[in-house]
Amino acid sequence: MIDDFKVKISLEGTINSHWHFTASKDGIDFNGHYDGGEIYWFRPIPEDHYRDQMEESIHDFMAHREPLDSEIR
């Protein structure tokens, strides 16, 4: 479903740290952040018929990441 997925820590070392991701689909980069199991999309937002499938894939990718300090609170 997702052609490429990249993730990095944003605001590392702070209580507000969270995962920032880029999910590429059909040549379009969709950006957002993942915090506490929730996905927050930036612009552009995937169309409804892609969003659910993309979010499922992102949850699968992120399930293997160590929780950040902000997610443990």
C-alpha positions in Angstrom: 0.0 0.0 0.0 2.8 2.4 0.9 5.7 2.7 -1.6 8.2 4.1 0.9 8.1 4.9 4.6 10.6 7.0 6.5 10.5 7.9 10.2 12.5 10.1 12.5 12.2 11.5 16.0 11.0 15.1 16.2 11.8 17.3 19.3 14.1 14.5 20.5 15.1 14.7 24.2 12.0 16.7 25.2 8.8 15.7 26.9 7.1 16.6 23.6 9.1 14.2 21.4 7.1 12.3 18.8 7.7 10.3 15.7 7.6 12.3 12.4 6.9 10.2 9.3 6.8 10.4 5.5 4.7 7.8 3.8 5.0 7.9 0.0 2.2 6.6 -2.3 2.0 7.0 -6.1 4.8 9.6 -6.0 3.1 11.8 -3.4 4.7 12.3 0.0 2.3 12.3 2.9 3.7 13.7 6.2 2.5 13.5 9.7 3.4 12.5 13.2 2.6 9.5 15.3 2.2 10.1 19.0 0.7 7.6 21.5 -0.7 5.4 18.8 -2.5 8.3 17.1 -1.7 9.5 13.5 -1.9 13.2 12.9 -1.7 14.1 9.2 -0.2 17.3 7.7 -1.1 18.5 4.2 -1.7 16.7 1.9 -4.1 14.4 3.6 -4.6 11.0 1.8 -8.0 10.6 0.2 -10.5 8.6 2.3 -10.3 5.4 0.3 -6.5 5.3 0.8 -6.3 6.8 4.3 -7.6 3.7 6.2 -5.2 1.3 4.4 -2.3 3.7 4.9 -3.0 4.2 8.6 -3.2 0.4 9.0 0.2 0.1 7.4 1.7 2.9 9.5 0.4 1.3 12.7 2.1 -2.0 11.6 5.4 -0.2 10.9 5.3 1.7 14.2 4.4 -1.3 16.3 8.1 -2.3 16.1 9.5 1.0 17.4 10.5 1.7 20.9 8.1 4.0 22.7 9.3 7.6 23.2 9.4 9.2 26.7 6.3 11.2 25.7 4.4 8.0 25.0 5.2 6.5 28.3 3.7 9.4 30.3 
